[in-house]
């Protein structure tokens, strides 16, 4: 064939390109992976096209779905708790001892500021409420925004003003003459450090209460905005809802549950149809658009006219596989949300002590990680802004020159948890103390307490007992406050 190609001047056939074998299964291409294309966009490019829709869907699920509502409540309860993050200041004086007076001034002032009516501009939240709001909003919307408002009419001349992510102009994306970029309403410099936020004057969805919604946005410097979100990729300017991986599954599960409930209700009604071979109309109690209806009551029987037969309608619900199917899907949903199935569903039917304990310990590690995140990205930032302000403008009797001293000595103690098996784990903690691999503070921290605070409380309790002429049978480290043995009447089984 090559001879005739030369005679007639034909070109050689082009060999079909050989497909290079992928080194990784995840890089395989072909018919089975035709719908698995991946994404090539930057984090902001991918997020911009879906951020509003995902946020609105997450809000709807937070209102309508029982499991999403439960997930948000778990975050509030376990990350923040009923007391919030408790401030402790342990600054030292020039002699190296604790600056008891200065520490007390800061702690007392922060406690006053954290009361309802003082810490937020609208006067509706306490600091604990604000912390819970930030956690819930960050999980549902993907981000939370809090503006710093300075005004002499506030208790300390300063307050925090939370506002929804809708107000940050997501459509504003441009290159500025000063070299900065505005990405989805956030102005950043060449290193993508936030410089300012472009905030709308009115909520775009607040059309029922305002005649005209102001669509223009104003520039607010970044020092006056606390933006809390978890970036999943480098260079990500705004946050994405924490529900994004499980949102479609939650929606489908919700729809399946609703359909099963409707079908079960129909099955419980035991409806049917009357069929006549002659086509004659049967006697009826009522008519629906010309169709005869016969009412049935429990314990009653109707005699059918001649030539009329009854065809029962039985959809055969509830289905026996419904519960197991819902459970399996919900397990995957719980994994996507980062919580245990037992906590999310409240179902303990297939659990044992060891599985519950292991799940609780892993879940608490997740909550501790979130506690650290919110402490660093919101609570400490809000506290630093407040502390500098009250020192600078004389709301507390400490000069602003001591800001670094007290701020560096500040810690916020999050909530702790009681042990799953207190008797065994307290004994293990005692052994760890004996071996020197844990300190009393380590043990106290597991309860969300401070060792020094516990000792102070012990001292007050001993003084109270002594004031009433009583002796306490218990004291720290197994000692006796009066230095003499105490015989306890322990009931026997």
C-alpha positions, 0 to 999 in steps of 0.5 A: 500500500505504501507503493501505491500511495507514492504513485498517486501522491497519497499521504500516509494515514494518521495514526489514532492518538493513544490515550495516556493511562492515568497514574491516579484513579481520581484522574481517570477519564472516560464514559464513567467519569464524563460527569466528573469534570472538577472545577478549574476556577479560583476560590472566589470565582467558584464561590461568586456564582453560588454564594447567594443561592447556597446561603438562601437555601441554607436559611430555608433548611434552618427554618424548615428542616428539623435536623439542620435546626438541631445541628445549629443548636448543637453548635450553640450549646457545645461551642458557646454554652450557657455562660459563654467564653469566660474572661480571665486576666492574669497580668503581673505587677512589677514585682512579679506578683499578680496584679490583682486590682488591675485584673479585677478592674478589667474583668469587672468592666467586661462583665458589665459591658457584656450585659443585655443593653450594653454590648450591642448597638440595638440593646437586645443582646448580651455578650453570650447572645452575640457569641451564639449569634456569630456561631449560628450565623457563621455555620448557616450563612458561611460568614458573620459580620459585626460592625464596631460602633463608637458613640458616647450614648453607649455604656462604654462609648462603644458597641457591636452591631451584627448585620447580615451578609446580604448587606455586603455588596456581593455584586461589587467586584472591580479594580480600583485606581489605588491598586486595590481590588473589590471582590464581592464587596470586600476591598483587599490589597495586593496580598488580599488583606481586607482594607474595607467593606462595601456595605449597603444602606438597606437590606436588599430583601427588606422591601416590605418595610421600606418604600425604596431599597437603597442599592448603593453601598458605602465604604467602611474601613476594615478596622470597624468590621469583624468578619468571621469565616473559615476559608477552605482555600487560599485567597478565599475572600468570603465564606461558604455555608457549612451545610454546602456538602450536605445541603442537597442530601438534606433537601432530598431526605426532607422531601422523601420524608414528606412523601412517605408521611403523605403516603402513610396518611393516605394508606391510613384512610383506606380509601376505595372506589365503587365500580358499576358494570352497567355504568349506572350512578350509585347512591351517594352522600355527597358529590365532588365535581359531579363524582358521587361520594359515600362517607364511611365511619368506623364500625359501619358497613354499606350495602352496595346496590346490585351490579356495584363492586368495591375496589380498595385503594391500598398504597401499602404504607408505611414502607418497612424499609423507610426507617433503615433508609432514613437512618443510613442517609442521615448517618452520611449527613451527620458526617458531612456536618461534623457531628455524630449520628446519635447527637443529630438524630437523638437515636440511641437504639443501636448504640452501646456504651463504648460507641457512645463514649468514642463518638462523644470524645471525637465530637468534643475534639471537633467542638474544641477546635471550633471553640479555638477558632471562634475565640481567636477570630471573634472573641479576642478581636472584639475584646481587644477593640473594647479594651483599647477603647475603654482605656483610651477614653477613660472608661476604666481606671487604667491607662492605655499604655498598659494595654499590651500588658493586660491583653497579653495576659488575657485568656477566654475559657470556653465551656467544658463537658462532664465525663461520660463515665465519671467514676472511671475517668476521675480515677484515671485523672487522679492517676495522671496527677499522681504520675505527673503527666497532668496538672490540676489545671488540666483536669479543671479545664476538662470541666471548663473551669480554672484551677485558681478559681476553684481554689478561691471558691473552696476558700470561700466555702470553708470560710462560710462553713466556719462562720456557721460553726460547721466542719466540712467533711471534704477538702481538696486533695483528700485533706481535712480543713481542720487537720483531723480525721473525719469519719463518714457514714457511708451507706452500704448496699 
